[in-house]
Amino acid sequence: MATITFKRGSTPYTLHTHFTAGKSLTFVEASKPKQDGGLEIYHLSQRIADLHKKFQEAGATSPLMVIDEPNGRGGTHARYFYRGHGCHFEHQDGARVYG
């Protein structure tokens, strides 16, 4: 069984905690200041790739999933979440395993 350790307070820890609570996240939501309810995580796509890599390096199956959704400006953006943690996006059309 693979063991993954996160340093408390690190960005991977923050993302892991957020996702295991059944929550999802987009770039816009992640980059909001903490006082506005955001996580103040910048370059989210790179941070997600780093989190995915932690699972790969540990030999564990990554629970990361992604779904594209309208961004309100005529395009789409990615919404990230974990499968198996109660996020309702997991069962929507277009949801796919990250990677």
Contacts in CASP RR format, 6 or more apart in sequence:
PFRMAT RR
TARGET T0000
AUTHOR 0000-0000-0000
METHOD contacts of the structure
MODEL  1
MATITFKRGSTPYTLHTHFTAGKSLTFVEASKPKQDGGLEIYHLSQRIAD
LHKKFQEAGATSPLMVIDEPNGRGGTHARYFYRGHGCHFEHQDGARVYG
2 55 0 8 1.000
2 58 0 8 1.000
2 59 0 8 1.000
2 60 0 8 1.000
3 58 0 8 1.000
4 54 0 8 1.000
4 55 0 8 1.000
4 58 0 8 1.000
4 60 0 8 1.000
6 12 0 8 1.000
6 13 0 8 1.000
6 16 0 8 1.000
6 54 0 8 1.000
7 13 0 8 1.000
11 41 0 8 1.000
11 47 0 8 1.000
11 50 0 8 1.000
12 47 0 8 1.000
12 50 0 8 1.000
12 51 0 8 1.000
12 54 0 8 1.000
14 39 0 8 1.000
14 41 0 8 1.000
15 25 0 8 1.000
15 41 0 8 1.000
15 47 0 8 1.000
15 48 0 8 1.000
15 51 0 8 1.000
16 51 0 8 1.000
18 25 0 8 1.000
18 39 0 8 1.000
19 25 0 8 1.000
19 63 0 8 1.000
19 64 0 8 1.000
19 80 0 8 1.000
19 81 0 8 1.000
19 82 0 8 1.000
19 85 0 8 1.000
19 87 0 8 1.000
20 82 0 8 1.000
20 85 0 8 1.000
21 85 0 8 1.000
22 81 0 8 1.000
22 82 0 8 1.000
22 85 0 8 1.000
22 86 0 8 1.000
22 87 0 8 1.000
23 81 0 8 1.000
23 87 0 8 1.000
24 79 0 8 1.000
24 80 0 8 1.000
24 81 0 8 1.000
24 87 0 8 1.000
24 89 0 8 1.000
25 39 0 8 1.000
25 44 0 8 1.000
25 79 0 8 1.000
25 80 0 8 1.000
25 81 0 8 1.000
26 44 0 8 1.000
26 69 0 8 1.000
26 77 0 8 1.000
26 78 0 8 1.000
26 79 0 8 1.000
26 80 0 8 1.000
27 44 0 8 1.000
27 45 0 8 1.000
27 77 0 8 1.000
27 78 0 8 1.000
28 71 0 8 1.000
28 77 0 8 1.000
29 38 0 8 1.000
29 39 0 8 1.000
30 38 0 8 1.000
30 39 0 8 1.000
30 40 0 8 1.000
30 41 0 8 1.000
30 42 0 8 1.000
30 44 0 8 1.000
30 47 0 8 1.000
31 38 0 8 1.000
31 40 0 8 1.000
31 41 0 8 1.000
31 42 0 8 1.000
31 44 0 8 1.000
32 38 0 8 1.000
32 39 0 8 1.000
32 40 0 8 1.000
33 40 0 8 1.000
34 40 0 8 1.000
41 47 0 8 1.000
44 80 0 8 1.000
45 78 0 8 1.000
48 64 0 8 1.000
48 80 0 8 1.000
48 98 0 8 1.000
51 62 0 8 1.000
51 64 0 8 1.000
52 62 0 8 1.000
52 64 0 8 1.000
52 98 0 8 1.000
52 99 0 8 1.000
55 61 0 8 1.000
55 62 0 8 1.000
55 63 0 8 1.000
55 64 0 8 1.000
56 62 0 8 1.000
62 97 0 8 1.000
62 98 0 8 1.000
62 99 0 8 1.000
63 82 0 8 1.000
63 83 0 8 1.000
63 84 0 8 1.000
63 85 0 8 1.000
64 80 0 8 1.000
64 81 0 8 1.000
64 82 0 8 1.000
64 83 0 8 1.000
64 97 0 8 1.000
64 98 0 8 1.000
64 99 0 8 1.000
65 80 0 8 1.000
65 81 0 8 1.000
65 82 0 8 1.000
65 83 0 8 1.000
65 87 0 8 1.000
65 89 0 8 1.000
65 90 0 8 1.000
65 95 0 8 1.000
65 96 0 8 1.000
65 97 0 8 1.000
65 98 0 8 1.000
66 78 0 8 1.000
66 79 0 8 1.000
66 80 0 8 1.000
66 81 0 8 1.000
66 95 0 8 1.000
66 96 0 8 1.000
66 98 0 8 1.000
67 78 0 8 1.000
67 79 0 8 1.000
67 81 0 8 1.000
67 89 0 8 1.000
67 92 0 8 1.000
67 94 0 8 1.000
67 95 0 8 1.000
67 96 0 8 1.000
68 76 0 8 1.000
68 77 0 8 1.000
68 78 0 8 1.000
68 79 0 8 1.000
68 94 0 8 1.000
69 76 0 8 1.000
69 77 0 8 1.000
69 79 0 8 1.000
70 76 0 8 1.000
71 77 0 8 1.000
79 89 0 8 1.000
80 98 0 8 1.000
81 87 0 8 1.000
81 89 0 8 1.000
81 90 0 8 1.000
83 90 0 8 1.000
83 97 0 8 1.000
84 90 0 8 1.000
89 95 0 8 1.000
END
